[in-house]
Amino acid sequence: MKVIIVSGSPKSEGLSCSCVEAARTGVLEAGAECEVIKLHNYKLSRCAVCDDGWGICQKEHKCAFGIDGFSAIQDKLSGAEALVLVSPVYWGDITEDMKAFFDRYRRCEATLAEKGGIAGKSVLIIAAPGGSGNGLISCLEQMDRLCSHLRAKVFDFVGVNRRNREYKLEAITRAAFAMVKYISST
Ligand SMILES: Cc1cc2nc3c(=O)[nH]c(=O)nc-3n(C[C@H](O)[C@H](O)[C@H](O)COP(=O)(O)O)c2cc1C
């Protein structure tokens, strides 16, 4: 079984990166294969909103500008059995990198409904706010909505901040472990 962790963080260390590592540990401990996709490394462009609102994404389920790495990631997600989404909270939302990717991804895949690349697959959703902690819920909600559009199944939500990181990072490892075991048993 392969689990892909999609990280929206532009950073190479910090709270969100610790969340990624905690999830990776749980996936590996449960015996699954794990790949981390750091979206920031791809320099993905935002959706070009082709033509009068829909481009080839609607009928061909691919992006006309997929050469920037989008199509490669789209294929990788299709090949995974489950996902972990990790985003720091930016303005009460997912990061610009994560939004750039999923705005395009959802156009390509949501139109496939139950045949979409991650339709029916389990997703563990993680958001990490900063000092204020404001915007955690709206960030989690954005990822929940993505899953709903993509017909994926939310396995769990975890919000983690600097004050609760010790036990929440442990919870992330346990959630990732439990997700793999759950999928194996069904
Ligand atoms: C542009 C930007 C917007 C942010 N907006 C919020 C916010 O709305 N609420 C919040 O609690 N933290 C906010 N933060 C702080 C990040 O969520 C913070 O970096 C968080 O602790 C994630 O940790 P990491 O950056 O170490 O991964 C923001 C940070 C940036 C760069």
The ligand as an SDF file (V2000), in Angstrom:
LIG
                    3D

 31 33  0  0  0  0  0  0  0  0999 V2000
    1.2230   34.5540    5.1100 C   0  0  0  0  0  0  0  0  0  0  0  0
    0.9710   33.8640    6.4170 C   0  0  0  0  0  0  0  0  0  0  0  0
   -0.2970   33.8820    6.9720 C   0  0  0  0  0  0  0  0  0  0  0  0
   -0.5400   33.2760    8.2110 C   0  0  0  0  0  0  0  0  0  0  0  0
   -1.8160   33.2630    8.7150 N   0  0  0  0  0  0  0  0  0  0  0  0
   -2.0520   32.6690    9.9020 C   0  0  0  0  0  0  0  0  0  0  0  0
   -3.3820   32.5940   10.4330 C   0  0  0  0  0  0  0  0  0  0  0  0
   -4.3600   33.0180    9.8270 O   0  0  0  0  0  0  0  0  0  0  0  0
   -3.5330   32.0260   11.6550 N   0  0  0  0  0  0  0  0  0  0  0  0
   -2.4930   31.4980   12.3580 C   0  0  0  0  0  0  0  0  0  0  0  0
   -2.7000   31.0130   13.4630 O   0  0  0  0  0  0  0  0  0  0  0  0
   -1.2310   31.5100   11.8460 N   0  0  0  0  0  0  0  0  0  0  0  0
   -0.9910   32.0810   10.6610 C   0  0  0  0  0  0  0  0  0  0  0  0
    0.2810   32.0820   10.1360 N   0  0  0  0  0  0  0  0  0  0  0  0
    1.3390   31.3890   10.8590 C   0  0  0  0  0  0  0  0  0  0  0  0
    1.5520   29.9690   10.3260 C   0  0  0  0  0  0  0  0  0  0  0  0
    0.3900   29.2110   10.3660 O   0  0  0  0  0  0  0  0  0  0  0  0
    2.6730   29.3530   11.1420 C   0  0  0  0  0  0  0  0  0  0  0  0
    3.8120   29.4560   10.3910 O   0  0  0  0  0  0  0  0  0  0  0  0
    2.3410   28.0070   11.6880 C   0  0  0  0  0  0  0  0  0  0  0  0
    2.8520   27.9160   12.9860 O   0  0  0  0  0  0  0  0  0  0  0  0
    2.8390   26.8420   10.8870 C   0  0  0  0  0  0  0  0  0  0  0  0
    4.1150   26.5240   11.3580 O   0  0  0  0  0  0  0  0  0  0  0  0
    5.3570   26.4080   10.3850 P   0  0  0  0  0  0  0  0  0  0  0  0
    5.3970   27.6430    9.5710 O   0  0  0  0  0  0  0  0  0  0  0  0
    6.5150   26.2790   11.3500 O   0  0  0  0  0  0  0  0  0  0  0  0
    5.1430   25.1830    9.5950 O   0  0  0  0  0  0  0  0  0  0  0  0
    0.5270   32.6670    8.9100 C   0  0  0  0  0  0  0  0  0  0  0  0
    1.8170   32.6540    8.3410 C   0  0  0  0  0  0  0  0  0  0  0  0
    2.0430   33.2310    7.1190 C   0  0  0  0  0  0  0  0  0  0  0  0
    3.4270   33.1790    6.5060 C   0  0  0  0  0  0  0  0  0  0  0  0
  1  2  1  0
  2  3  1  0
  2 30  2  0
  3  4  2  0
  4  5  1  0
  4 28  1  0
  5  6  2  0
  6  7  1  0
  6 13  1  0
  7  8  2  0
  7  9  1  0
  9 10  1  0
 10 11  2  0
 10 12  1  0
 12 13  2  0
 13 14  1  0
 14 15  1  0
 14 28  1  0
 15 16  1  0
 16 17  1  0
 16 18  1  0
 18 19  1  0
 18 20  1  0
 20 21  1  0
 20 22  1  0
 22 23  1  0
 23 24  1  0
 24 25  2  0
 24 26  1  0
 24 27  1  0
 28 29  2  0
 29 30  1  0
 30 31  1  0
M  END
$$$$
